[in-house]
Amino acid sequence: MADTALADPETGLTQAQLAARHGLRVAGERPSLTAYAQTLWAYRHFIRSYANAKLVASFSTAKLGQLWQVLTPLTNAAVYYLIFGWVLQQKEIPNFIAYLTTGLFIFNFTQSAVLAGTQSISGQLGLIRALHFPRASLPLAATLTQFQQLLASMVVLIGIVLVTGEPITAEWLLLVPALLLQSVFNGGLTMAVARMGAKASDLKQVMPFILRTWMYGSGVLYSVSLFENLPGWATQLVQLNPMLVYIELARYALLDSAPLLSTSLTQMLVVGTVWAVAMGIGGFIYFWRGEQEYGRG
Amino acid sequence: MVEHFEASNDATLTLPRVEQRIPTVVVDEAHVIYRVHKGAGGGTSPVAALRRLVTRTSAPNIQEVHAVKGVTFTAYRGEAIGLIGSNGSGKSTLLRTIAGLLPVNRGAVYTQGQPSLLGVNAALLNDLSGERNVTLGCLAMGMTPEDVAQLTPEIIEFSGINERGDFASLPMRTYSSGMAARLRFAIAAAKMHDVLLIDEALATGDKGFRKRSEQRVRELRESAGTVFLVSHQLSSIRDTCERTIWLESGVLRMDGPTDEVIRAYEAFANGK
């Protein structure tokens, strides 16, 4: 097979030289980080319509259709209120139902995004093997789908908050930056778990437990003042929990007299921003480093 | 083992082409080894899995397959190349390697632009209507929303899924396998690709669709792309490709004009 080393007998070039002369690239090579970010931006229409399509598809076999977007958070809130507000008769927190639903809906945004993200690569192998697009589109679309769900939940939440007699204040505007910071955080986290889930398929089984633990550490179901009974260093650690920060920000914005663990608004905003930037960039880089491996196997 | 045909250059000379032949795919001594899961079998019990975790050995149900063994060839702009060979000879693996979906273990594969692989098992979103799948597929190939809006009716007409009622607005899970394959081919063929890799896709679909798709493959080729076609139907290779590569157990057996290669392949297959 010695003669096959020459691609073109006339020019006497080897295959590699021939490829280099005509500017051919190695198949399946990973693009540079900036080139990847640019391609991803060019695919924003795909990300948006894929997220919409996923949202529509998830309700396509239900009779009530997209009404479930509102019914699911409502039912969730009702179940938890039944247990914690009515059976356990918790009295410490004024307006407990609004306190509970705020925490629940904010946490649920991250929870569902992470669960969807874990499977966003491993569950779409057909699409990945068929078409070439920047793979980060899939976890980002999963985040966007959950963001749309969150907006529906927020409508429900604002309804609950108003019905339970909270006043409308200028602080409500704080909800917008709080949700945006959380969305960036979620986007990065979703990309990170997407890469992990693509390699380790067992992650899907473990993830619900990790998320449950995280929820208990974020003061969703009970008063955050319980954390103050912990030793000092542990309380400070809990204050750095990004989910606790995002939930506290939303409670600070919407509720008038909710107990808060964090003492200052500035501290919450700083911790929330640092987490969003670190996770957003870190998750993106981590996902990009695995770009050429998705869909193989 | 590799037979070279002087005539292979003559066959492509007759094509309309630019002065210098421009390579689009260069495969250099490529070896592809992939690992397969043998599925449930011995050693999948929980105890065995735990022991593997502790001793850090890999699962026993994973086997290595050396699918492509040192294949070398160059494909040029404007060529349509057929890939033939018995089942399991490495044709589909070679296509997936060119598409960049499988890594080479030794050697190298160089391509121009991003080759697109079109396979029969390429899945879109089954819960969505055919029309939405067209939109998604086109956006995933990097088209702008304006292009997509303009091309969607053409793609649906080309696929012929609306010949028996309005199937374009029904979810794809209601389609027959032939209809779904036709729609996927129509979506992938809507874009001009530098390199288009087709895996058995033309074999599905009725006579009318086959005619349309062969015509489309010719158009794609004339617009300066390269088309690879894997098929067991020698007739569709004969109709669309003038050059054919014959793989047998991962080794390039013959590379030359379609007529000669198919004749040799048929003699081999009959004599087996």
Interface residues (C-beta under 8 A of the other chain):
Chain A: M1 D3 T4 A5 A7 D8 T14 Q15 A16 L18 A19 H22 G23 L24 R25 V26 A27 G28 E29 A42 Y43 H45 F46 S49 Y50 A53 K54 V56 A57 S60 T61 G126 L127 R129 A130 L131 H132 F133 S137 Q292 G295 R296 G297
Chain B: M1 V2 H4 I22 P23 T24 V25 V26 V27 D28 E29 Y34 R35 G70 T72 T74 R96 T97 I98 A99 G100 L101 L102 P103 A108 V109 Y110 T111 Q112 Q114 P115 S116 L117 L118 G119 N121 A122 A123 L124 L125 D127 L128 R132 T135 L136 G137 L139 A140 M141 G142 T144 P145 P171 R184 A188
